Amino acid sequence: MSERVIPLVDQRHPSLPLPTVASHALSATPLDGLRRPLTDLRISVTDRCNFRCSYCMPKEVFDKDYAYLPQSHLLSFEEITRLAKVFVGRGVRKIRLTGGEPLLRKNIEILIAQLAALRTPDGQPLDLTLTTNGSLLARKAQSLKDAGLQRVTVSLDGLDDAVFRKMNDVDFPVDEVLQGIEAAKAAGLGPIKVNMVVKRGTNEHEILPMARHFQGTGVVLRFIEYMDVGATNGWCMDEVLPSAEVVQRIHAELPLVQLGHSAPGETAERWGFANAQGLHDPSLGEIGVISSVTQAFCGDCNRARLSTEGRLYLCLFASQGYDLRQLLRDPSQTDEVLAATVDAIWQGRTDQYSVLRSLRGPDTASGPGRRVEMSYIGG
């Protein structure tokens, strides 16, 4: 009897060759080819999600026959922690757990506790955070906090229940996500950020209701331009609502004042709600806009992404990564070799996809060099 064979993700994206290194070849602080440091590591802990958002995991592609990575391919918690420790030694100060939906990874609290125990070379704890769709947050918030998680970012694309159910495409109610946000606040997982992907013609009418709802709550609402990530979301420039227009719409009803960046490499442009005198009132809070399409911020990008099965990607829009799992599972390879490999990979980095897109237009999302899916390496 013949069997239907569906290729796995890592078969579709051949890895790049690892550089040959010597364990003593470490630099004090690795900088990439554009003089950018490595301070932020995003770790995907699963390629699975219980939502089917059209801009990330459209149902027609990620259906019941889709072949996810087998368990043996995934990095164990111990392997993730070992790699994270190496990255912290090379300058990483912030780790964000992503997916897929990271709360689907069984016993993720164990991994969080292991990562929370890490310290930077000068003895400081890491900034440890997690991005979630919020569907499981109400029941998990306290255990995540108890394990050592500091903050959460929740993806929420609208308050209108019909719009939200349509966008997640699994008929999940918005109320349960809002309950998760409240549970996270009660557990002390803050400051909480809420990310809204704005897609023209789909949920742009939710911009002001979202701003009104979260103003003064201590939650930082961020609007993200619909991006050409991956090869399956059918991205079209006509569906991008520029962040400048988002700010204009909010400012017309809820006056805003531009704020400075909170940290080097910060992706969001910050705007604070203003009081009657036209000054930022911290009690009213702030919003952020992330403008990868219309205002590229590659110049100070300090982020790397580790996939579910141990591939290191240097850009959200990359098509290939470096397979660090083969080193992790080779008993002859020391942490010093891993560190030297990370240095060599980062020092060879010149990625600036969003800048190049603005100059020449988006790359085609097909063929052997197609971009990796966001659900695979996290946003």
C-alpha positions in Angstrom: 0.0 0.0 0.0 1.4 3.4 -1.0 1.8 6.1 1.7 1.4 9.8 1.2 4.7 11.5 2.1 4.6 15.1 3.3 8.1 16.7 3.6 9.1 18.1 7.0 10.0 21.7 7.5 13.7 21.1 7.8 13.7 19.2 4.5 12.2 22.2 2.7 14.8 24.5 4.1 18.4 23.1 3.8 20.7 24.5 6.4 23.7 26.7 5.8 27.2 25.2 6.4 28.6 25.8 9.8 31.8 27.8 9.9 34.9 25.9 11.0 36.2 27.4 14.2 38.7 26.9 17.0 37.5 27.1 20.6 40.0 29.9 21.4 38.8 32.2 18.6 36.4 34.2 20.8 36.1 38.0 20.6 35.2 40.2 23.5 31.8 41.2 22.0 30.9 39.8 18.7 29.6 42.4 16.2 28.1 41.6 12.8 29.1 42.9 9.4 27.1 46.1 10.1 28.6 46.6 13.6 25.5 45.4 15.3 25.8 43.5 18.7 23.9 40.3 19.6 21.8 41.1 22.7 18.3 39.5 21.9 17.6 35.8 21.3 14.1 34.6 20.3 13.7 30.9 21.0 10.8 28.9 19.3 9.8 26.0 21.5 7.2 24.5 19.2 6.1 24.8 15.5 2.5 24.1 16.5 -0.3 26.5 17.2 -4.0 26.2 18.0 -4.9 29.3 15.9 -4.9 29.5 12.1 -4.4 33.2 11.6 -4.2 33.9 7.8 -1.1 36.1 8.1 0.8 33.3 9.9 -0.6 29.8 9.7 -3.4 29.8 7.1 -5.7 26.8 7.4 -5.5 25.8 3.8 -1.7 25.1 4.3 -1.6 24.1 7.9 -4.4 21.6 7.7 -5.0 18.2 9.4 -2.5 16.6 7.0 0.3 19.1 7.7 3.4 17.3 9.0 4.9 19.0 12.1 8.3 18.3 13.3 8.6 14.9 15.2 9.4 15.1 18.9 12.9 13.7 18.3 13.8 16.7 16.2 12.9 19.2 18.8 15.5 20.6 21.1 15.1 19.3 24.7 14.8 21.8 27.5 18.4 20.9 28.6 19.6 21.6 25.0 17.8 24.9 24.8 19.2 25.9 28.2 22.8 24.9 27.2 22.6 27.0 24.0 21.0 29.9 25.9 23.9 29.9 28.3 26.3 30.0 25.4 24.4 33.0 23.9 24.3 34.8 27.2 28.1 34.5 27.4 28.3 36.2 24.0 26.2 39.2 24.9 22.5 38.2 24.9 20.6 39.9 27.7 17.0 39.2 26.6 15.4 35.9 25.8 11.9 35.7 24.3 10.1 32.3 24.1 8.0 32.0 21.0 6.4 29.4 18.7 4.0 28.5 17.2 2.1 28.9 20.4 4.7 28.3 23.2 2.2 27.4 25.9 1.4 24.3 23.9 4.9 22.9 24.8 4.3 20.5 27.6 5.9 21.5 30.9 7.2 24.8 29.6 7.5 26.0 33.2 10.5 23.7 33.6 12.3 25.4 30.7 11.4 28.8 32.1 12.9 27.9 35.5 16.1 26.7 33.9 16.4 29.9 31.8 15.5 32.1 34.8 18.5 30.7 36.7 21.0 31.9 34.1 23.0 35.0 34.8 25.0 37.3 32.6 28.8 37.5 33.0 28.3 40.4 35.4 25.8 38.5 37.5 22.6 40.0 36.3 19.4 38.1 35.6 18.1 37.9 32.0 15.1 39.8 30.7 12.9 36.7 30.2 9.7 37.0 28.3 7.2 35.1 26.2 4.8 35.8 23.3 1.5 34.0 23.3 -1.9 34.1 21.6 -3.4 34.2 25.0 -5.7 31.2 24.6 -4.1 29.3 27.5 -2.9 32.2 29.5 -5.7 32.4 32.1 -4.9 29.0 33.4 -1.1 29.2 33.0 -0.2 32.8 34.1 0.5 32.1 37.8 2.6 29.0 37.1 4.6 30.9 34.5 5.3 33.7 37.0 6.2 31.2 39.7 8.7 29.5 37.3 10.5 32.8 36.8 8.9 34.4 33.7 9.0 38.2 33.9 6.7 39.5 31.2 4.3 38.4 28.4 3.3 39.8 25.1 -0.2 38.8 23.9 -1.2 38.8 20.2 -4.7 40.3 19.9 -6.0 41.5 16.5 -9.2 43.1 17.6 -11.9 43.4 20.3 -14.9 42.7 18.0 -15.6 39.0 18.6 -16.7 38.3 15.1 -13.6 39.9 13.6 -11.3 38.1 16.1 -12.9 34.7 15.5 -12.5 35.3 11.7 -8.8 36.2 12.0 -7.9 33.3 14.3 -10.0 31.0 12.0 -10.7 28.5 14.7 -13.7 30.3 16.2 -11.9 31.2 19.4 -13.6 33.9 21.5 -11.9 37.2 22.3 -13.2 37.1 25.8 -10.9 34.2 26.8 -7.9 36.2 25.6 -8.9 39.2 27.6 -9.3 36.9 30.6 -5.8 35.7 30.0 -4.5 39.3 30.0 -6.2 40.0 33.3 -4.7 36.8 34.8 -1.3 37.8 33.6 -1.7 41.3 35.3 -2.9 39.6 38.5 0.1 37.3 38.5 2.6 40.2 38.0 3.7 39.3 34.5 4.3 42.9 33.4 4.4 45.3 31.9 2.2 43.4 29.5 2.4 44.2 25.8 -0.5 43.5 23.3 0.4 43.1 19.6 -2.2 43.9 17.0 -1.3 43.0 13.4 -3.2 45.5 11.2 -4.4 44.3 7.9 -6.1 46.8 5.7 -9.7 45.8 4.8 -9.8 43.2 7.6 -9.4 44.8 11.1 -8.3 48.4 10.6 -11.6 49.6 12.1 -10.5 48.0 15.4 -7.6 50.4 15.9 -9.4 53.0 17.9 -11.5 50.5 20.0 -8.2 48.8 20.9 -6.6 52.1 21.8 -9.5 53.2 23.9 -9.7 49.8 25.7 -6.1 49.7 26.8 -5.5 53.3 27.5 -4.8 53.8 31.2 -4.6 50.1 32.0 -0.9 49.7 32.2 -0.9 47.5 29.0 1.2 48.7 26.2 -0.6 48.3 22.9 1.5 47.9 19.7 0.3 48.0 16.2 2.3 45.9 13.7 2.3 46.4 9.9 1.2 43.3 8.0 4.5 41.8 6.8 5.7 39.6 4.0 6.9 36.8 6.3 7.1 33.3 5.0 5.6 31.9 1.8 2.0 31.0 2.7 0.2 34.1 3.8 -0.5 35.7 0.4 1.0 39.0 1.4 0.1 42.0 -0.7 1.3 45.6 -0.3 -2.3 46.8 -0.8 -3.2 45.2 2.6 -0.5 47.1 4.5 -1.8 50.0 6.5 1.3 52.2 7.2 2.0 52.9 10.9 2.0 56.6 10.2 -1.7 56.3 9.3 -2.4 54.3 12.5 -0.8 57.1 14.6 -2.8 59.7 12.7 -6.1 57.9 13.3 -5.5 57.5 17.1 -4.1 61.0 17.5 -7.2 62.6 16.0 -9.3 61.3 18.9 -6.7 60.5 21.6 -3.8 63.0 21.4 -0.4 61.4 21.3 3.2 62.6 22.1 6.2 60.9 20.6 8.5 59.2 23.1 12.1 58.1 22.8 13.2 54.5 22.4 13.3 52.5 25.6 16.4 50.4 24.6 18.9 50.0 21.8 17.5 47.9 19.0 13.9 48.5 20.1 11.6 47.8 17.2 8.7 49.9 18.2 8.3 53.6 17.8 6.7 54.8 21.0 3.8 57.3 21.4 2.4 58.4 24.8 -1.1 59.5 25.5 -1.2 63.2 26.2 -3.0 65.2 28.9 -4.9 68.4 28.4 -1.6 70.4 28.4 -0.3 68.3 25.5 2.3 66.5 27.7 2.6 62.7 28.1 0.6 61.5 31.1 2.3 58.2 32.2 -1.0 57.2 33.9 -2.6 57.1 30.5 0.1 54.8 29.1 1.4 54.5 25.6 1.2 52.8 22.3 3.9 51.5 19.9 4.0 51.0 16.2 6.3 48.5 14.4 6.9 49.5 10.9 9.0 46.9 9.2 7.4 47.5 5.8 7.3 51.3 5.6 10.1 52.4 8.0 12.8 49.7 8.0 14.7 49.5 11.3 17.4 47.0 10.3 20.2 49.4 11.1 20.3 48.5 14.8 18.7 45.0 14.7 20.3 43.0 17.5 18.2 39.9 17.3 18.8 36.3 16.4 16.2 33.5 16.2 16.6 29.9 17.3 14.1 27.5 15.7 12.3 24.6 17.4 14.9 22.1 16.3 18.0 24.2 16.8 18.6 26.2 13.6 19.9 29.7 14.1 18.3 32.4 11.8 19.7 35.8 11.6 16.6 37.6 10.2 12.9 37.2 10.5 12.8 37.1 6.7 15.6 34.6 6.2 15.3 31.5 4.0 18.0 29.4 5.6 19.5 28.9 9.1 22.5 27.3 10.7 22.0 23.8 12.3 23.4 24.1 15.8 21.6 20.9 16.9 24.3 18.8 15.2 26.9 20.4 17.5 24.7 20.0 20.6 24.3 16.3 19.9 27.9 15.7 19.2 29.6 14.7 22.5 33.0 15.9 21.2 31.8 19.5 20.8 32.4 21.7 23.9 30.6 24.8 24.9 33.7 26.8 23.8 33.3 25.4 20.3 29.6 26.3 20.4 30.5 29.9 21.5 33.1 30.3 18.8 30.6 29.0 16.2 28.0 31.5 17.3 30.6 34.3 17.1 31.6 33.3 13.6 28.0 33.1 12.4 27.1 36.5 13.9 30.3 38.2 12.6 29.4 37.1 9.1 25.8 38.5 9.3 24.9 41.4 6.9 21.1 40.8 6.9 18.9 43.9 6.3 15.9 42.6 4.4 13.5 45.4 5.2 16.0 48.0 4.0 16.5 46.1 0.7 12.8 45.6 0.3 12.3 49.4 0.5 14.8 49.8 -2.3 13.9 47.0 -4.7 10.5 45.6 -3.6 9.7 42.4 -1.7 11.4 39.1 -2.7 9.3 36.4 -4.2 8.0 34.0 -1.7 8.5 30.9 -3.8 11.3 28.7 -5.0 14.1 27.1 -3.1 15.0 30.4 -1.4 11.6 31.1 0.0 11.4 32.7 3.4 10.9 30.5 6.5 7.5 30.6 8.1 6.9 32.9 11.0 5.2 30.0 12.9 8.5 28.1 12.7 10.9 30.7 14.1 8.6 33.1 16.0 7.7 36.7 15.3 
